Amino acid sequence: GDEMGLGKTVQTIAFLGAVLGKTAAEEDRQRRFPLPEDDHREVLVVVPMSTLGNWKREFRTWGCFRLAVCHGAEKEAALRALASRECEVVLTTYE
């Protein structure tokens, strides 16, 4: 089964940090947006609705990501950010 409290969220965020080449150095904080056309380091993360708030909080705690949440009132802003390459991670739900 899927046990709670094993750190799966943080492990996933760390994995994405490695895949996206994050170093948590000043260059991550000062990364310029929009992303260049040849920079394809964008990720879609789909999670259960009940965990969306937790994922959002954990991304902000454990990573230097430009995050857009594509759900509810934030959906249109997230879609604009994605279209204009102003984010690295789009977080949404399948519900």
C-alpha positions in Angstrom: 0.0 0.0 0.0 0.8 3.7 0.0 2.2 4.5 3.4 2.0 8.1 4.8 5.1 9.8 6.1 7.8 8.1 4.0 9.0 11.3 2.4 7.7 10.6 -1.1 6.9 14.2 -1.8 10.3 15.5 -0.7 12.0 12.7 -2.6 10.1 13.6 -5.8 11.0 17.3 -5.4 14.7 16.4 -4.9 14.5 14.2 -8.0 13.0 17.0 -10.0 15.7 19.3 -8.7 18.4 17.0 -10.0 16.6 16.5 -13.4 16.2 20.2 -13.8 19.8 20.9 -12.8 19.0 22.8 -9.6 21.9 23.5 -7.2 20.1 25.7 -4.7 22.8 28.3 -5.4 22.2 31.9 -6.1 21.9 31.2 -9.9 18.7 29.2 -9.1 17.2 32.2 -7.3 18.2 34.6 -10.0 17.2 32.5 -13.0 15.7 34.7 -15.7 12.3 34.2 -17.1 10.8 33.7 -19.5 12.8 30.6 -20.2 14.7 30.6 -23.5 13.1 28.7 -26.4 15.8 26.1 -26.2 15.4 25.5 -22.5 12.9 22.6 -22.1 13.2 22.2 -18.3 9.5 22.3 -17.5 7.6 19.7 -15.5 4.0 18.8 -15.0 3.2 17.3 -11.6 -0.3 15.7 -11.2 -1.4 14.9 -7.7 -4.6 13.9 -5.8 -6.7 16.9 -4.9 -6.4 16.1 -1.2 -2.6 16.6 -1.3 -2.4 19.7 -3.6 -1.9 22.2 -0.8 0.8 20.0 0.8 2.7 19.7 -2.5 2.6 23.4 -3.1 4.0 24.0 0.4 6.7 21.4 0.0 7.8 22.8 -3.4 8.2 26.2 -1.8 10.0 24.8 1.2 12.4 22.4 -0.4 13.2 23.8 -3.8 14.1 26.9 -5.8 11.4 26.4 -8.4 9.2 28.9 -10.2 5.8 27.1 -9.5 2.4 27.6 -11.0 -0.7 25.9 -9.6 -3.2 25.0 -12.3 -6.4 24.5 -10.3 -9.3 26.6 -9.2 -8.8 30.4 -9.0 -5.1 30.0 -9.9 -5.8 28.0 -13.1 -5.9 30.9 -15.6 -2.8 32.5 -14.2 -0.9 29.2 -14.3 -1.9 28.6 -18.0 -0.7 32.1 -18.8 2.6 31.4 -17.0 3.0 28.2 -18.8 2.3 29.7 -22.2 4.7 32.5 -21.6 7.4 30.2 -20.2 7.4 31.9 -16.8 7.4 28.8 -14.7 9.4 25.6 -14.4 6.8 23.4 -12.5 3.1 23.2 -13.1 1.2 21.6 -10.3 -2.3 20.3 -10.9 -4.7 17.6 -9.9 -6.6 14.9 -11.8 -9.8 15.5 -9.9 
